[in-house]
Amino acid sequence: MRLEPAPDANDVQSELALLERDAARLRYFLPAIPTGLIQTPEYMRQVMTRTSPIVGRDVEQVIARKLERQAVLGDLDKRFEFLLTESAIRWQLCEAAVMARQVEHLVSLSHRSNIDIKVLPLTGRVSEVPFNTFTLYDASLATLEVFTGRVVLREAMDIAQYDRIFGSLAEHACVADVARRLLAEWAEPFDSRRS
C-alpha cells in the first residue's frame, strides 16, 4: 500500500474515466460528499472552488471532463452502487438552491436500473467506523481518497477487506423508495430556502 500524490486535476479525470470504462461493477462509499460522477455542474463548481487545491484556474475544464465522465452512467452493462451517509447529503457546502438541486439529482439517478443510491442515516447503527471515501472497481482495485492524494490497493487481501466494509455498511443503508423518501426529507430545508 502506498500513497500516490495528488496528480493534475485533468490527469485525475482521465485516469478515473479509464477505471470506470474497464469496470463492470463500481461501488462508492461516500461519507462526506457525493462523488463527481453524481454531482450537478453547479455543485461541482462550488465544491471545487472551495475544496480542491489542485484545480486552480482550470475549474471549468475539469467540470467539463467530469460531465463527460458521467456518460458512463448510461452504460446498462455496468452496475453502480453509491453509498452516501446522511452527512454527505446534508453537509451544506453550497447555497441552498444548489444543495436542493443536488439532492433532486440523486433522486433522479436512483430511478435508473443500473444505479443504486443507498443512504446511511445518522440514526442508523453501524458496525464499522466510516473513516474515508473509497471506491471498489470490480474485485480488482480499491482506491481511498485522502487530503493529499490517493491510496491505491491492488492486493486481494486489501480489496476483500474493503469489500467486507462496504457490505457491512450497505446492510444498514436505506435503498429504493425508502432512500428516496429520506432524500426528499433531507432536501426540504434547502427547498424552503431557495431564492
C-alpha positions in Angstrom: 0.0 0.0 0.0 1.3 3.4 -0.9 0.1 7.0 -1.1 0.1 8.3 -4.6 0.4 12.1 -4.6 -2.5 14.1 -6.0 -1.9 14.5 -9.7 -3.0 17.3 -12.0 -6.8 17.5 -12.0 -7.1 16.7 -15.7 -4.9 13.7 -15.3 -7.2 12.5 -12.5 -10.2 12.8 -14.7 -8.5 10.7 -17.5 -7.4 8.1 -15.0 -10.9 7.8 -13.5 -12.5 7.6 -16.9 -10.3 4.6 -17.7 -11.1 2.9 -14.4 -14.8 3.5 -14.9 -14.7 2.3 -18.5 -12.9 -1.0 -17.6 -15.0 -2.0 -14.6 -18.4 -3.7 -14.7 -19.3 -3.1 -11.0 -18.4 0.1 -9.3 -19.1 0.7 -5.6 -18.5 4.1 -3.9 -18.6 4.7 -0.2 -19.1 8.5 0.3 -19.1 9.7 3.9 -18.6 13.4 3.3 -19.6 14.4 -0.2 -21.1 12.9 -3.4 -18.5 11.9 -5.9 -18.1 13.9 -9.2 -19.9 11.1 -11.1 -23.2 12.0 -9.4 -22.7 15.8 -8.9 -24.6 18.5 -10.7 -22.4 21.1 -12.5 -23.3 23.8 -10.0 -22.5 21.6 -7.1 -19.2 20.7 -8.7 -18.3 24.3 -9.3 -18.9 25.4 -5.8 -17.3 22.4 -4.1 -14.2 22.5 -6.4 -13.5 26.2 -5.8 -13.7 25.6 -2.0 -12.0 22.2 -1.5 -9.7 21.3 -4.4 -6.2 23.0 -4.3 -5.1 21.0 -7.5 -7.8 22.5 -9.7 -6.5 26.1 -9.7 -7.7 28.1 -12.7 -8.9 25.1 -14.7 -12.2 24.7 -12.8 -14.4 24.9 -16.0 -12.2 22.5 -17.9 -12.3 20.0 -15.0 -16.1 20.4 -14.7 -16.4 19.6 -18.5 -14.2 16.5 -18.1 -16.3 15.3 -15.1 -19.5 15.8 -17.0 -18.1 13.8 -19.9 -17.3 11.0 -17.5 -20.9 11.0 -16.3 -21.9 9.4 -19.7 -20.6 6.1 -18.3 -23.7 6.0 -16.0 -25.8 5.3 -19.2 -24.0 2.1 -19.8 -26.5 -0.5 -18.7 -23.9 -3.3 -18.7 -22.3 -1.6 -15.7 -23.6 -1.6 -12.2 -23.1 1.4 -9.9 -23.7 1.5 -6.1 -23.3 4.8 -4.4 -23.5 4.5 -0.6 -23.8 8.0 0.9 -24.0 9.0 4.5 -26.6 11.5 5.6 -23.7 13.9 6.3 -22.6 13.6 2.6 -26.0 14.7 1.5 -26.9 17.3 4.1 -23.5 18.9 4.8 -24.2 22.4 3.3 -21.1 23.1 1.2 -23.2 25.3 -1.2 -26.1 27.7 -1.2 -29.5 26.2 -0.5 -30.7 26.2 -4.1 -27.6 24.3 -5.3 -28.0 21.8 -2.5 -31.7 21.2 -3.3 -30.9 20.6 -7.0 -28.1 18.2 -6.0 -30.4 16.1 -3.8 -33.0 16.1 -6.6 -30.4 14.8 -9.0 -29.6 11.9 -6.6 -33.3 11.0 -6.5 -33.4 11.1 -10.3 -30.4 8.9 -10.6 -31.9 6.4 -8.2 -34.6 5.6 -10.7 -32.1 4.2 -13.2 -32.0 0.4 -13.5 -28.2 0.2 -13.2 -27.7 2.7 -10.3 -28.3 2.1 -6.6 -28.3 5.1 -4.4 -28.1 3.9 -0.9 -28.2 6.3 2.1 -27.0 5.7 5.6 -28.9 7.8 8.1 -27.0 9.2 11.1 -29.6 7.4 13.3 -28.7 4.1 11.8 -26.5 1.8 13.8 -23.3 0.7 12.0 -20.6 -1.8 13.0 -17.8 -0.1 11.0 -16.3 3.4 11.5 -16.5 5.2 8.2 -13.1 6.8 8.1 -12.8 7.8 4.4 -14.1 7.8 0.9 -13.3 4.7 -1.0 -14.2 3.1 -4.3 -14.2 -0.5 -5.4 -13.7 -1.4 -9.1 -15.0 -4.9 -9.6 -12.9 -7.1 -7.3 -9.5 -6.0 -8.7 -8.8 -2.5 -7.3 -9.8 -0.2 -4.5 -8.9 3.4 -4.1 -9.0 5.5 -0.9 -9.2 9.3 -1.1 -7.2 11.3 1.4 -6.5 15.1 1.5 -3.0 14.9 -0.1 -3.6 12.1 -2.6 -4.9 8.7 -3.0 -4.1 5.2 -1.8 -4.4 2.5 -4.5 -4.9 -1.1 -3.3 -4.3 -4.0 -5.6 -3.7 -6.8 -3.2 -6.6 -9.3 -2.9 -6.5 -9.2 0.9 -6.9 -5.4 0.9 -9.7 -5.4 -1.7 -11.5 -8.1 0.2 -11.4 -6.0 3.4 -12.9 -3.0 1.7 -15.5 -5.3 0.0 -16.4 -6.5 3.5 -16.6 -3.0 4.9 -18.8 -1.8 2.0 -21.1 -4.8 2.5 -21.3 -4.2 6.3 -22.2 -0.5 5.8 -24.6 -1.2 3.0 -26.5 -3.7 5.2 -27.6 -0.7 7.3 -28.4 1.6 4.4 -31.8 2.6 3.1 -32.5 1.8 -0.6 -35.1 2.4 -3.3 -38.3 4.1 -2.1 -37.1 4.4 1.5 -33.9 6.1 0.3 -35.9 8.4 -2.0 -38.2 9.4 0.9 -35.2 10.2 3.1 -33.6 12.3 0.3 -36.8 14.2 -0.2 -37.0 14.8 3.6 -33.4 16.0 3.7 -33.9 18.3 0.8 -36.8 20.1 2.4 -34.7 22.6 4.4 -32.8 23.5 1.2 -36.1 23.8 -0.8 -37.6 26.1 1.7 -34.6 28.5 1.4 -34.4 28.6 -2.4 -34.3 32.1 -3.7 
